[in-house]
Amino acid sequence: MNKKIAVILFIILGGLLIFGTSAYCLLNYDMSGQFNEMIKNNPLDRDYHKEIKNLNSSKNFNTQTLVGIESKYIKLWDTELNSIYKKLLPKLNNEEKNLLIESQKEWLQHHLTEQKFVNQTFYHRKSGSIFGSQGRVQTISASCIRIRERTIELMEYYQMLGNDVKFNYQSK
């Protein structure tokens, strides 16, 4: 199997595992299944998978393009994260609000420390990068996944408080 096919399979299978099934592990509170269904069919994941599929059939396949796609979706998920966080805060009493603020600060600290650990451990050793040329894609993808999961978590809390969850992002 050539390198291009192996990388595409890694990304697609990893994406299916991460974006397809992690939502079911993450969403513990939804008894009706409505939230799970909304997340399963969300516009960000649909467009992400379309872009990866289109890249697979493109002659312009390269690591830089993959990094660009992953970076784009980090920004899009981060925008959704900030939006739902701002919507959720006013729905909470002062004690709940303070707990969410503390939780979000701790989540952000974990997210940034995880990135720092991976970069330090796997990119900056004297022996060189352990990940090889695809390491940058994997690292950015892992970051995107963490942001996505936190966004979905906050969206579920918002819905549990009786609010309708809508994505700001609109599919192409």
C-alpha positions in Angstrom: 0.0 0.0 0.0 1.5 3.4 -0.9 2.0 6.2 1.6 -0.9 8.3 0.3 -3.4 5.5 0.7 -2.2 4.6 4.1 -2.5 8.2 5.3 -5.9 8.7 3.9 -7.1 5.4 5.5 -5.6 6.5 8.8 -7.4 9.9 8.6 -10.8 8.4 7.5 -10.8 5.5 9.9 -9.5 7.7 12.7 -12.2 10.3 11.8 -14.9 7.7 11.8 -13.8 6.3 15.1 -13.3 9.8 16.7 -16.1 11.8 15.1 -18.4 8.9 14.5 -18.4 6.9 17.7 -16.9 9.2 20.4 -20.1 11.2 20.4 -21.9 8.2 21.7 -19.4 7.8 24.5 -19.3 11.5 25.3 -23.0 12.2 25.5 -24.1 10.4 28.7 -27.1 12.5 29.6 -29.3 12.3 26.5 -32.0 9.8 27.3 -34.2 10.6 24.4 -31.5 10.3 21.7 -32.5 13.6 20.1 -29.2 15.3 21.1 -27.2 12.4 19.9 -29.0 12.5 16.5 -28.4 16.2 16.1 -24.7 15.8 16.9 -24.4 12.8 14.6 -25.7 14.9 11.7 -24.0 18.2 12.5 -22.8 20.4 9.6 -19.2 20.7 10.8 -18.5 16.9 10.8 -20.4 16.5 7.5 -18.2 19.2 5.8 -15.0 17.8 7.4 -15.7 14.3 6.0 -16.5 15.8 2.5 -13.2 17.7 2.5 -11.2 14.6 3.5 -13.0 12.5 0.9 -12.4 15.2 -1.8 -8.7 15.4 -0.8 -8.4 11.6 -1.2 -9.5 11.9 -4.9 -7.4 15.0 -5.5 -4.0 15.2 -7.2 -3.0 17.9 -4.7 -2.8 15.5 -1.8 0.0 16.4 0.6 0.7 16.9 4.3 0.4 20.7 4.0 -3.2 20.3 2.7 -4.1 18.0 5.5 -2.7 20.4 8.0 -4.8 23.2 6.4 -8.0 21.2 6.7 -7.4 20.2 10.3 -6.4 23.8 11.2 -9.6 25.1 9.5 -11.8 22.8 11.6 -9.9 23.7 14.8 -11.0 27.3 14.2 -14.5 26.4 13.3 -15.0 24.1 16.4 -13.3 26.8 18.6 -15.8 29.4 17.3 -18.7 27.0 18.2 -17.1 26.4 21.6 -16.9 30.1 22.4 -20.4 30.6 21.2 -22.1 27.9 23.3 -20.0 28.9 26.3 -21.3 32.5 26.1 -24.9 31.2 25.6 -24.6 28.8 28.6 -23.3 31.2 31.2 -26.4 33.4 31.5 -28.6 30.3 31.9 -26.8 29.5 35.2 -27.1 30.9 38.7 -24.0 32.5 40.3 -22.7 29.3 41.9 -23.2 27.2 38.7 -21.6 30.0 36.6 -18.5 30.1 38.8 -18.2 26.3 38.6 -18.5 26.4 34.8 -15.9 29.2 34.6 -13.6 27.1 36.8 -14.3 24.0 34.7 -13.6 25.8 31.5 -10.3 27.2 32.8 -9.2 23.7 33.9 -10.3 22.2 30.5 -8.3 24.9 28.6 -5.3 24.3 30.9 -5.5 20.6 30.1 -5.9 21.2 26.4 -2.8 23.5 26.2 -0.7 21.3 28.5 -1.5 18.2 26.4 -0.4 20.1 23.3 2.8 21.2 25.0 3.5 17.6 26.2 3.1 16.1 22.8 5.2 18.8 21.1 8.0 18.5 23.7 8.0 14.7 23.9 7.5 13.8 20.3 8.9 16.7 18.3 11.8 18.2 20.2 13.9 15.3 21.2 17.5 15.1 20.0 16.7 12.0 18.0 14.2 14.0 15.9 10.4 13.7 15.5 9.0 10.3 16.5 5.9 10.9 14.4 7.5 11.5 11.1 5.9 13.7 8.4 2.3 12.8 9.4 2.9 13.8 13.0 1.8 17.4 12.5 -1.5 16.2 11.0 -2.0 13.8 13.9 -1.2 16.5 16.5 -3.5 19.1 15.0 -6.3 16.4 14.6 -6.0 15.5 18.3 -6.3 19.1 19.2 -9.4 19.5 17.0 -11.0 16.4 18.6 -10.5 17.8 22.1 -12.1 21.1 21.1 -15.0 19.3 19.4 -15.7 17.1 22.4 -15.7 20.0 24.8 -18.0 21.9 22.5 -20.5 19.0 22.3 -20.3 18.7 26.1 -21.3 22.3 26.6 -24.0 22.0 23.9 -25.5 19.1 25.8 -25.6 21.0 29.0 -27.3 23.9 27.3 -29.9 21.6 25.8 -30.5 19.9 29.2 -31.4 23.3 30.6 -34.3 23.5 28.1 -32.6 25.4 25.3 -32.5 24.6 21.6 -29.0 23.9 20.3 -28.1 25.2 16.9 -24.7 25.4 15.2 -23.6 28.8 14.1 -21.7 27.1 11.3 -23.8 26.6 8.2 -22.9 23.8 5.8 -21.5 24.7 2.4 
